[in-house]
Amino acid sequence: VIWQGSLSYRDFTASDFIIYKSSLWACFPECDVMLRYNLSTMREELRIGGKTSPFNKPRNLFLEDDYAYVCNVGSKKIVKVNLTDYTVSEHLEFPEDVYQYIKSNIYGFVILKSGLYML
């Protein structure tokens, strides 16, 4: 074990995390934030979101190249975050809650409230 501790923000636990370069990114649905932690120190370095947030109950993260795709249960959208310049844009929107997104080669898959779908 290299590190043992709590991954929390304002007393809430992360719903998902990804590793990108020398950082760990985590999302916190109750706070509408995505946080970057330094892997060496496990200290918070950067926050995206908060009171005015591009997120609405972010639940799941998917990493592809330099982008994090964030599934937002509250807004029914997948938001794309560029992890090099921190720009945020909408990627996909659905008519119901979106819980998880993954992409494999040319196919994307989402888990919505009603089931699994191939995009």
C-alpha positions in Angstrom: 0.0 0.0 0.0 1.5 3.3 -1.1 -1.2 5.6 0.2 -4.1 5.1 2.6 -6.6 7.7 3.4 -10.0 9.3 2.6 -10.9 10.7 -0.8 -13.5 13.2 0.3 -14.7 16.8 -0.3 -16.8 18.6 2.2 -17.5 15.3 4.0 -18.7 13.6 0.9 -17.1 10.6 -0.8 -16.1 10.6 -4.5 -18.4 8.6 -6.8 -15.7 7.8 -9.3 -12.1 8.6 -10.2 -9.6 8.4 -13.0 -5.8 8.7 -13.3 -4.4 11.2 -15.8 -0.6 11.7 -16.0 0.5 12.5 -12.4 -2.9 13.4 -11.1 -6.0 11.7 -9.8 -9.3 13.2 -10.8 -12.5 12.5 -8.8 -16.1 13.6 -9.0 -18.4 14.5 -6.1 -22.1 14.4 -7.0 -23.4 16.2 -3.8 -21.1 19.2 -4.5 -21.2 19.3 -8.3 -17.4 19.3 -8.5 -14.5 17.5 -10.1 -11.2 17.7 -8.2 -7.6 17.1 -9.3 -5.3 15.6 -6.7 -1.5 15.3 -6.9 -0.7 11.6 -6.9 2.6 12.2 -4.9 1.0 14.2 -2.1 -2.7 13.3 -2.5 -3.5 17.0 -1.9 -6.2 18.8 -3.8 -4.7 21.0 -6.6 -7.6 22.2 -8.7 -11.4 22.3 -8.6 -13.8 22.6 -11.5 -17.4 23.4 -10.5 -19.0 24.4 -7.2 -21.8 27.0 -6.8 -21.7 27.8 -10.5 -20.9 24.5 -12.1 -21.0 22.8 -15.5 -21.9 19.6 -13.5 -25.2 18.5 -12.1 -24.7 15.4 -9.9 -21.5 14.1 -11.6 -21.4 10.3 -11.1 -19.0 8.7 -13.5 -15.8 9.6 -15.3 -14.3 8.1 -18.5 -10.9 9.0 -19.7 -9.9 9.1 -23.4 -6.7 10.8 -24.5 -6.6 14.3 -22.8 -10.4 14.3 -22.1 -12.5 13.3 -19.2 -16.2 12.5 -20.0 -18.4 13.2 -17.0 -21.8 11.6 -16.6 -24.2 14.0 -14.9 -27.3 12.3 -13.5 -29.0 15.7 -12.7 -28.8 17.2 -16.1 -28.9 14.0 -18.1 -25.8 15.1 -20.0 -22.3 13.9 -20.6 -19.8 16.8 -20.2 -16.4 16.8 -21.9 -13.5 18.3 -19.9 -10.1 19.0 -21.6 -7.6 18.0 -18.9 -4.8 20.1 -20.5 -6.6 23.5 -20.6 -9.6 22.8 -18.4 -12.2 23.8 -21.0 -15.6 22.3 -20.5 -18.2 21.5 -23.2 -21.4 19.5 -23.6 -20.8 16.1 -25.3 -24.1 14.3 -25.3 -27.6 14.8 -23.9 -30.2 12.1 -23.1 -33.9 12.1 -22.3 -33.2 10.3 -19.0 -30.6 10.0 -16.2 -27.2 9.0 -17.5 -25.1 6.9 -15.1 -22.1 5.6 -17.1 -20.3 6.1 -20.4 -17.5 4.1 -22.0 -16.1 4.1 -25.5 -14.3 1.3 -27.2 -12.8 1.9 -30.7 -15.7 3.2 -32.7 -18.6 2.3 -30.3 -19.8 4.2 -27.3 -22.0 2.7 -24.6 -24.1 4.4 -22.0 -26.1 3.2 -19.0 -29.2 5.2 -18.7 -32.0 4.7 -16.2 -33.8 2.4 -18.6 -30.8 0.2 -19.5 -27.6 -0.1 -21.6 -27.4 1.5 -25.0 -24.8 1.4 -27.8 -24.2 4.7 -29.5 
